[in-house]
Amino acid sequence: MFDVLFLLGVALMAVKLVVVLLNKLIGWDIALAGGAFLWNFGPLILMVVSGIGAGILQEKYKKD
């Protein structure tokens, strides 16, 4: 589950970077739905939370 959240964060970041590059380089005016907070901090929050969660589960179920 945490891997899926991490990949979702990576996908959101990739979409944002592509849209920003298209807006800057080609001159398109593509607006991202959901507001700036979602697109600026959403991927970061998803990746950090999933990394912490995966680390906790790894330590909990670590085999000796």
PyMOL commands that set and color helices and strands:
alter all, ss='L'
color gray80, all
select helices_A, chain A and resi 2-26+36-60
alter helices_A, ss='H'
color red, helices_A
deselect
rebuild
show_as cartoon
